[in-house]
Amino acid sequence: MLATLGVITILCLLAAVMSKRLSPLVALIALPIIAALIGGFGLQTSTFIITGIKNVAPVVGMFVFAILFFGIMTDAGMLDPIIDRILRTVGTRPTRIVVGTATLALLVHLDGSGAVTFLVTVPAMLPLYTRLGIDKRILACVCAMAAGVNFLPWTGPVLRSSAALHVPVADLFQPLIPVQIVGLIFVFACAWWLGHREEKRLGLGAGSRVDAVPQRVLSDDDIKLRRPRLFWVNLILTVLVMVVMIAGWVDPVVMFMLGTVVALCINYPNVDAQRARIDAHAKTALTMASILLAAGVFTGIMQGTGMLKAIAEVAVAQIPAGHGKLIPAVVGFISMPLSMLFDPDSYYFGVMPVIAEVGKALGVDPLQVAQASLLGVHTTGFPVSPLTPATFLLVGLCKIELADHQRFTIPFLFAASVLMTLTALLLGII
């Protein structure tokens, strides 16, 4: 009965979220509670909920303070000189422009937000593409690749994986660093090739001359927030926070807390200014934090009631002997297309825990299932998925059709996902 109840709960979650009949927050809390009550667990359900919330608390804290930290750094203008230097360096050669696009998107995506990456990168680079006649699908494709391969400890998929399986973020991310490096090399190789192809098509080589391109313009409000004299201080602080966190010397939530406090005190010592900066980024932080806490409710109930274990036991009985070890590899190879079928919450909180539990019963470390998922599910897959709003933002900013973007970009993103999966297999990570 538990297995049946668990399957029905997960299917209801997927249907409710993907059909948009319920918000992820409501579905992740209400559906498992209803299932637990139907299963006869009564007031014991609250114990499962508290356990689940305790397990995700460090992840929630890390995300909240990561949003605040990178938001403050962006407000202070830490990225401005880097963006301006990139724009000056790329000139009017398509090869440099496309590689510069990848570089800019990669840097902006340090805050972990695909939407912010597209909002900064596309308006900065689009005038160059328009003036020179470069295919705008390339702009969308390169932005998508740079943001998709650049999954970081504070990005949504990593945080969701950590929350769903109750594993430390560092344990998930650190082994994937060499895999990600290979993926990024692929991104820049593709960017160079696409730019070189456009250069030949347009006849815009090194000796070509084109009128000056428009410069990036900041609003008056943005200018008031900038702290150009503190650029090096902010850059050193950011590098220090990231190095210490990724190395695992100090827990990520602690580093982002300390980083946020220092960033506020350095850049905005006035109390009212500090409050304004926190308020400016509170909505984004609260939205994701509430989803992660709701996920804690879902996973706490599904594990505490034994529904996940029961589902896994039924699934294990259907898998031929000796094939269980292939689960991470299979997940890795199909991970990018899975982004087209499931939204992030449905997959990481509904589907992945079941796959991980099945693998665990067959001797596969659940961590490997999560790492295989991160090689494509709403990492390389999110910028083309119709289930993520950032996809529509990207195509809207680039002024292209979704279908054209998908046909052009999906082969590159799928190739990046497959290449990273093969690298992970060769290195023995999955």
C-alpha positions in Angstrom: 0.0 0.0 0.0 2.8 2.4 0.8 4.4 2.0 -2.6 1.0 2.7 -4.3 0.4 5.7 -2.1 3.8 7.1 -2.8 3.5 6.7 -6.6 0.1 8.4 -6.5 1.5 11.2 -4.4 4.4 11.8 -6.8 2.2 11.6 -9.9 -0.2 14.1 -8.3 2.8 16.4 -7.5 4.0 16.2 -11.1 0.5 16.8 -12.6 -0.3 19.6 -10.2 2.9 21.5 -10.8 3.3 20.9 -14.5 -0.3 21.7 -15.3 0.0 24.8 -13.0 -3.1 23.9 -11.1 -1.1 24.3 -7.9 2.0 26.3 -7.2 5.1 24.3 -6.3 5.0 25.6 -2.7 1.4 24.5 -2.2 1.9 21.1 -3.9 5.1 20.2 -2.0 3.4 20.9 1.3 -0.3 19.9 0.9 0.0 16.7 -1.2 2.4 14.7 1.1 0.5 15.8 4.2 -2.7 14.5 2.7 -0.9 11.3 1.7 0.5 10.8 5.2 -2.9 11.3 6.7 -4.5 8.8 4.3 -1.7 6.4 5.2 -2.7 6.5 8.8 0.3 8.4 10.2 -1.8 11.1 11.9 0.0 13.5 14.1 3.3 11.7 13.5 3.3 13.6 10.2 4.5 16.7 12.0 7.6 14.9 13.2 8.4 13.9 9.6 7.9 17.6 8.6 10.2 19.0 11.2 12.9 16.4 10.4 12.7 17.4 6.7 12.9 21.1 7.4 15.9 20.6 9.7 17.7 18.7 6.9 17.3 21.5 4.4 17.9 24.4 6.8 21.6 24.9 5.9 20.7 24.9 2.2 18.0 27.5 2.7 20.4 29.7 4.6 23.1 29.4 2.0 20.7 30.4 -0.8 19.2 33.4 1.0 22.6 34.8 1.8 24.1 33.9 -1.6 21.3 36.0 -3.2 22.0 38.9 -0.9 25.8 38.7 -1.3 25.8 38.6 -5.1 23.0 41.2 -5.3 25.1 43.6 -3.2 28.2 43.0 -5.3 26.2 43.7 -8.5 24.7 46.8 -7.0 28.2 48.0 -6.0 29.3 47.6 -9.6 31.9 44.8 -9.1 31.1 43.4 -12.5 31.0 46.8 -14.3 34.7 47.1 -15.2 34.8 43.5 -16.3 31.8 43.9 -18.6 33.2 47.2 -20.0 36.6 45.6 -20.6 35.0 42.7 -22.4 32.9 45.1 -24.6 36.1 47.1 -25.5 38.1 43.9 -26.2 35.7 42.2 -28.5 35.8 45.0 -31.1 33.9 44.2 -34.3 35.2 40.7 -35.1 32.5 38.1 -34.8 34.9 35.5 -33.4 35.8 37.8 -30.5 32.3 39.0 -30.0 30.8 35.4 -29.6 33.7 34.3 -27.3 33.2 37.6 -25.4 29.5 36.8 -25.1 30.3 33.4 -23.5 32.8 35.1 -21.1 30.3 37.8 -20.1 27.5 35.3 -19.5 29.8 33.0 -17.5 30.8 35.9 -15.2 27.3 37.3 -14.7 26.0 33.8 -14.0 28.1 33.8 -10.8 25.0 35.0 -9.0 23.3 31.7 -10.0 20.4 33.3 -11.8 19.7 32.5 -15.4 17.3 35.3 -15.7 19.8 37.9 -14.4 22.5 36.4 -16.7 20.3 37.0 -19.8 19.1 40.4 -18.6 22.7 41.7 -18.3 24.4 39.8 -21.2 21.9 40.1 -24.0 21.2 43.9 -23.8 25.0 44.5 -23.6 25.9 42.4 -26.6 22.8 42.6 -28.8 23.8 46.0 -30.4 27.0 44.4 -31.7 25.1 41.5 -33.2 22.5 43.8 -34.8 25.1 46.2 -36.2 27.2 43.5 -37.7 24.4 41.2 -38.9 25.5 38.3 -36.7 22.8 35.6 -36.3 20.9 36.3 -33.1 20.4 32.6 -32.6 24.1 32.5 -31.8 23.7 35.1 -29.1 20.9 33.0 -27.5 22.9 29.8 -28.0 26.1 31.0 -26.4 24.3 32.6 -23.5 22.5 29.4 -22.9 25.6 27.2 -23.0 27.6 29.5 -20.7 24.8 29.7 -18.1 23.8 26.0 -18.5 27.2 24.5 -18.0 28.1 26.9 -15.2 26.2 25.2 -12.5 27.5 26.4 -9.1 26.9 25.4 -5.4 24.3 28.1 -5.0 22.4 27.5 -8.2 18.9 26.0 -8.2 19.6 22.5 -9.4 22.5 21.9 -6.9 20.4 23.3 -4.0 17.4 21.2 -5.0 19.6 18.1 -5.2 21.1 18.8 -1.8 17.7 19.4 -0.2 16.1 16.4 -1.8 18.7 13.9 -0.8 19.9 15.6 2.3 23.6 15.7 1.3 26.1 18.5 1.7 26.4 20.9 -1.2 30.2 20.5 -1.2 29.9 16.7 -1.6 27.8 17.2 -4.6 29.8 19.9 -6.3 33.5 19.3 -5.6 33.8 16.0 -7.6 32.1 17.7 -10.6 34.6 20.6 -10.9 36.8 18.8 -13.5 33.7 17.7 -15.4 32.5 21.3 -15.5 35.9 22.5 -16.7 35.6 20.1 -19.6 32.1 21.4 -20.3 33.3 25.0 -20.2 36.2 24.2 -22.6 33.5 22.8 -25.0 31.4 26.0 -24.6 34.3 28.3 -25.6 35.3 26.0 -28.4 31.8 26.1 -29.8 31.7 29.9 -29.3 34.9 30.3 -31.2 33.7 28.0 -34.0 30.3 29.8 -34.3 32.0 33.2 -34.4 34.6 32.0 -37.0 31.8 30.7 -39.1 29.9 34.0 -38.9 33.2 35.9 -39.7 33.5 34.0 -42.9 29.9 34.4 -43.8 29.9 38.1 -43.2 33.4 38.8 -44.5 34.3 40.6 -41.3 37.9 39.6 -40.7 40.7 41.4 -38.8 41.0 44.2 -41.3 37.4 45.0 -41.6 36.1 48.4 -40.4 32.7 49.1 -38.9 31.3 52.2 -37.3 31.6 52.4 -33.5 29.0 50.3 -31.6 26.8 51.7 -28.8 28.1 51.8 -25.3 26.4 50.3 -22.2 24.4 52.9 -20.3 23.5 52.7 -16.6 20.4 54.3 -15.1 20.7 57.1 -12.6 19.6 54.7 -9.8 22.3 52.2 -10.8 24.9 54.9 -10.8 24.0 56.0 -7.3 24.6 52.5 -6.0 28.0 52.0 -7.7 31.1 52.0 -5.6 33.9 52.0 -8.2 36.7 52.8 -5.7 35.9 49.6 -3.9 36.2 47.4 -7.0 39.3 45.5 -5.9 38.1 45.1 -2.3 34.8 43.6 -3.5 36.6 41.4 -6.0 39.0 40.0 -3.4 36.1 39.5 -1.0 34.1 37.5 -3.6 37.1 35.4 -4.6 37.8 34.7 -0.9 34.3 33.6 -0.2 34.1 31.3 -3.2 37.5 29.7 -2.6 36.9 29.0 1.0 33.4 27.7 0.3 34.2 25.5 -2.7 37.3 24.1 -0.9 35.0 23.0 2.0 37.1 24.7 4.7 34.0 26.5 6.1 30.4 25.6 5.6 28.8 27.6 2.6 26.0 29.1 4.6 28.6 30.6 7.1 30.8 32.0 4.3 27.8 33.7 2.6 26.6 35.1 5.9 30.0 36.6 6.7 30.4 37.7 3.1 27.1 39.5 3.1 27.8 41.3 6.4 31.2 42.4 5.2 29.9 43.5 1.8 27.1 45.6 3.4 29.5 47.2 5.9 32.1 48.1 3.3 29.8 49.3 0.5 26.8 50.7 2.3 27.7 51.6 5.9 24.5 53.6 6.4 21.8 51.6 8.1 19.0 52.8 5.8 21.1 52.0 2.7 21.8 48.5 4.1 18.0 48.0 4.7 17.3 49.1 1.1 19.8 46.7 -0.4 18.3 43.8 1.6 14.8 44.8 0.7 15.8 45.0 -3.0 16.8 41.3 -3.1 14.5 39.9 -0.5 11.8 38.8 -2.9 14.1 36.6 -4.9 15.6 35.1 -1.7 12.3 34.5 0.0 10.7 32.9 -3.1 13.4 30.2 -3.4 13.8 29.7 0.3 10.1 29.0 0.7 10.3 26.4 -2.1 13.3 24.7 -0.4 11.5 24.6 2.9 8.4 23.1 1.2 10.7 20.6 -0.4 11.9 19.7 3.1 8.3 19.0 4.0 7.8 16.7 1.0 11.0 14.7 1.4 10.7 14.5 5.1 7.2 12.9 4.8 8.1 10.7 1.9 11.1 9.3 3.7 9.6 9.3 7.2 6.5 7.4 6.2 8.6 4.9 4.2 6.9 5.6 0.9 10.1 6.2 -1.0 11.6 3.0 0.3 8.5 1.0 -0.6 8.6 2.5 -4.2 12.2 1.6 -4.5 11.7 -2.0 -3.4 9.0 -2.5 -6.0 11.2 -0.9 -8.7 14.2 -3.0 -7.7 12.3 -6.1 -8.2 11.7 -5.2 -11.9 15.4 -4.4 -12.7 17.5 -7.3 -14.1 20.4 -8.4 -11.9 23.6 -6.6 -12.6 22.0 -3.6 -14.4 21.6 -1.4 -11.3 25.1 0.1 -11.7 24.1 1.6 -15.0 21.5 3.9 -13.4 23.8 7.0 -13.0 25.1 6.7 -16.6 21.6 6.4 -18.0 20.4 9.4 -16.0 23.4 11.4 -17.2 22.9 10.7 -20.9 19.1 11.5 -20.8 19.4 14.3 -18.2 19.3 17.2 -20.7 16.1 15.9 -22.5 14.5 15.4 -19.1 14.5 19.2 -18.7 11.9 19.3 -21.5 9.6 16.9 -19.6 9.8 18.1 -16.0 10.2 21.5 -14.4 13.0 21.8 -11.8 10.8 21.2 -8.7 9.0 18.2 -10.2 12.2 16.4 -11.2 14.5 17.1 -8.2 11.8 16.7 -5.5 9.5 14.2 -7.2 11.5 12.0 -9.7 15.1 12.1 -8.6 14.6 10.9 -5.0 12.8 7.8 -6.4 15.6 7.1 -8.8 18.1 7.6 -6.0 16.3 5.2 -3.7 16.1 2.6 -6.4 19.8 2.9 -7.1 20.6 2.7 -3.3 18.7 -0.6 -3.1 20.9 -1.8 -6.0 24.2 -0.6 -4.4 24.4 2.7 -6.2 25.3 5.8 -4.1 22.4 8.3 -4.3 25.0 11.0 -4.6 25.9 9.6 -8.0 22.3 9.9 -9.2 22.2 13.5 -8.1 25.5 14.3 -9.8 24.4 12.6 -13.0 21.2 14.7 -12.9 23.2 17.9 -12.5 24.9 17.2 -15.9 21.7 18.2 -17.7 18.5 18.5 -15.8 17.8 22.2 -15.8 21.6 23.0 -16.0 22.3 22.6 -19.7 18.6 22.0 -20.2 17.0 25.0 -18.6 17.7 27.6 -21.3 15.7 25.7 -23.9 13.0 24.2 -21.7 9.5 25.6 -22.2 8.9 24.8 -18.5 11.3 27.6 -17.3 10.5 31.3 -17.6 14.1 32.2 -18.3 13.8 30.5 -21.7 11.1 32.9 -22.8 13.1 35.8 -21.4 16.1 34.8 -23.4 14.3 34.5 -26.7 12.4 37.6 -26.1 15.5 39.7 -25.4 17.2 38.2 -28.5 14.1 38.8 -30.5 13.9 35.3 -32.0 11.3 32.6 -32.0 11.4 29.8 -29.4 11.3 27.1 -32.0 14.2 28.6 -33.9 16.2 28.9 -30.6 15.4 25.3 -29.7 16.4 23.9 -33.1 19.6 25.8 -33.1 20.7 25.4 -29.5 19.5 22.0 -28.3 22.2 20.1 -30.3 24.9 22.1 -28.6 23.5 21.8 -25.1 22.8 18.1 -25.6 26.4 17.6 -26.8 27.7 19.4 -23.7 25.7 17.2 -21.5 26.8 14.0 -23.2 30.5 15.1 -23.1 30.3 15.9 -19.4 28.6 12.6 -18.7 31.3 10.7 -20.6 34.0 12.7 -18.6 32.3 11.8 -15.4 32.2 8.2 -16.3 35.9 8.2 -17.3 36.8 9.8 -14.0 34.8 7.4 -12.0 32.5 10.1 -10.6 29.2 8.4 -11.7 
